[in-house]
Amino acid sequence: MQCDSATSAPTCAMAVMAKASTPGRTKTRLTPPLTPEQAAEINTAFLRDVADNLAAAATLANVAPFMAYAPAGSRDFFTRILPDGIGLIETAAPDFGVCLFQAATRLLAAGHESVCLLNSDSPTLPTGYLVAAATALAAPGDRVVLGPATDGGYYLIGLKQPHRRLFEDVDWSTERVFGQTLARAEELALPVVVLPSWYDVDCEASLRILVGEVLGGRPFRVAGNRPATPHFTRRYLANLLETTDLGAGLGRTSRASLVA
């Protein structure tokens, strides 16, 4: 599969590990309080906002934005929802670690000096964290950059060489992922740059945090880099709270009480 990009000579490829929006197969841990259809729609909003965040990072650092997508054959979905300038690379495999390694290997083989792989569950992730990752990888010497997620995983992994061991013997989708990845880096004697932590939106509790942040003015972190503004996600959540019983599903009786 061709690795498409509108950028001629990028330095750091940043690829979101993205899944096409399909009710019943996308963001299933958000159902309930969302319906399968709503979970698929919020996934689309997340993807659009993360794409905009990558584009913002590309204005501040030598970054080439990509989506590493699955399942196989879903390219048309991504070309339909994403803006121009986002490269597409299909990475569909039964094991998530294999997907990550395939994406990293192919992007490095395409001539990029480094690669960052990101989740698609953090639509408010500060753009500054992406710039910091690209900057750390631009320095001489091999290293790994990790952005720890508050659930024990990571929202970003950056590398300069295709170290397969970083993706082996990792209990994906558990709170052990970040610690196990640190252990793999130690085995390889790779220096690790750790970014500030951020949250994934993959359960009801984190969805509540997201609503409070984008609609209620309650920042996830007071100090540090400014969070990205997720326009598509904000608009979709506001509509859900106005037109459905999502507020009650999140334990509040109204949109006003949820965002207050």
N, C-alpha and C positions, 0 to 999 in steps of 0.2 A: 504494500500500500504506500502510495506516495506521501511524503511528509510535506504538506503545503505550508507556505509562509509567504506573506507579502513583504518580508524584511530581507534585504539582500545580504547584509553582513552583520548579523547580531552577535552579541557576546554571550548573554545568558538567556537560554530558552526557559520560559516559565509555562508549565503545562498543568492545567487543571484536570484532575482525574474525574471525568464527567460521565454521568449516566443519562441516557435519553429518558424523557418524562413519559412514563407509562403507568396509568392507574393500577394499583395493586402490586407493582413491582418497584416503585420508586418511593423513597422516603417512608418506608413502611413503619418505621419506629415512631412516626408522627401520627399514626392512625391507631386509636384516637389520640388527640381530640379532633384531628382533621379526618375528613373522608378520604378514600383513596384518590378521588378526582382532585380534591383540594391539595393533597400531598404532591401529586404530580404537577399541579399548576405552580405551587410554591417552589418546587425544584426548578422549573423553568425560570421563575423570577430570580432565584439564586444564581443560576448560570448566567443570566444577562448581567446581573450586578457584578459578579466576579469577573466577567469579561471586561466590563468597564473599568474595574479596579486594575486589571492587568494593563489595559491601555493607558491608564493614568501613570502606572509605574514606568511604562515605556517612554513617557515624556521626561522622566527624571533620571533614568539609568539606561544602560545598554541592554535592553530587555526585548525579547521577541515573544509575543503571547501566543499560546497554543491551548487547544482542548484535546486531551487524550481520551477518546470517547469509547463507549460501549453502550449497548451490545453491538456485535458485528452487523453491518448493514444499516446502521442508523445515521449515516452521514447526512442524509437529506434533512433530518430533524435539526441538526446543528447549523447547517447552512441557512436554514429558514429563520432561526431565532437569534443568531449571532451577527454582530456588525462585521463589516469588512475589516481585514487586517488580523483576524484571529486564525492562526494556522490550525489544521485538523490532522490528527493522527489516530488511527484506529488501534486500540490496545484492549482486545477482548481475550481473556484467559480465565480458566476456572479458579485460579489462585490469585488473590489480590497482590501478593508479593511479586508474582510473575508479571502481572500487568505493570507494576511500578518499574521493575527492572527493564522490561521491554521498552517502555516509554523513555527511560533515561538513556538506554543504550542507543536507540534509534536517533534521538536528538543529538547526542554527542557525536555519533557517527556521521550526522549530517553536517558537522563542522562547527557546531556551537562549542564555545570554550567551557561552558558549565551549563547545568540544568537544575531547575527547581521544580518539584512536583508538589502540587497543592490539592487540598480537599475542595469540594464544592459546597461545603456546609457552613462557611463563615462569611456571609455577605457584608459584614461590617469590619472585616479585618483591615487594620490601618495600612494604607498604601506605603507608609514609611517602613513597615516591616518587610515588604517586598523589596524595596530599594536597599534596605540594610542587608538582606540576603544576597542580592546581586553584588553589592559592594564587597562583602566578605569573600565571595567566591572569585572576585576579580584580583585579589591579592595573590602574590606568588605562593606556591606550595600547595600540596594537596590538603583537603580538609572536607569536613561535612558541616552543613548548616542545618539545624533543627529548630522548628517552631513548635514548642510543646502545646498541646491542647489540654484544657482543664479536666478532661475526662480520662487522661492518662495516655492518649495517643499523641499524634502530632498533626498540625495543620500544614506543615511544609517540611520537606527534606530537600536539601540542595547538595550537589556533589559535582566534582570535576572529572572523576574517572568512574567507569561503570563497575562499581564494587558489588558484585552479586551477593556477597555475604551479608551486606546490610539488610537484605530482604529475605534472608533465610532464618528459619527457626524463630519466627515472630508470630505471636498469637493475635492475629488481626482482629479488630473490632473488640478489643478488651482493654482494660486499664493498664496492661503490661507492655503495650507497644513501645512507648517512649523509652522506658527503662531497658527493654530488650534491645532496642536499636542502639542505645548508648553502649551496651555491652558488646554488640557486634562491632561498633567503631573502635572500642578498646582492643578487641582482638586483632583488628587490622592496624593498630597503632596510628589511627587517624585523629588529628586534632578536631575538636568539635566546637563550633560556634553556636551558642544557644540564644535564640531570640526570646523576647517576652512572650508569655503565654497568652492564648486567646481561646475562645469557646467555639465549639461546633454546635450547630443546631440540628440535633438528631433525636430529641426526646421532648416530652411535654415541658419539663423544667427549663430546658434551654430555649424552647419556643417562647416561654414566658419572659425570659431574659431579653430575647430579641424584640418582643413587642414593647417591653419597657424601654429599651434603648432607642428604637426607631420611631415610636409613637408617643412614649411617655417622658422623654427627656431624661431618662436615667442611664447615664453612661456606664458601660461595663467596667471601664477603668478611668478614673478621674485624671490621673497624671499620665504623661507619655504622649505618644503619637495620636493624632486625631483619627477617630474611626472613619472608615469610608462611609459615604452616604449611599445607601442602597435604594435608589429611586424605584425600581420595579418592585422590590420586596415591600417597601413602605406602602406603595399604592395598593398592592394586593392585600396586605394585612388590614389596611384601613377599610377596604371594601368588605372583607370577610367579617370584620367586627361590626360593620354597619348593617349587613344584610343577612347574617347567619347567627346561630347561637354559639359561636366560638367562644365569646366571653364567658358564657355559662360553663362551657366545656373546660375552660381554664380556671374555673373556680370563682369567677366573678359574674355579676348579673348584668353588667352593661359595659359598653366600650369606655364610657367615662370613668368608671371605677377601675377598669383594668389598666388604663394608661395614666391614671392620676398618681 
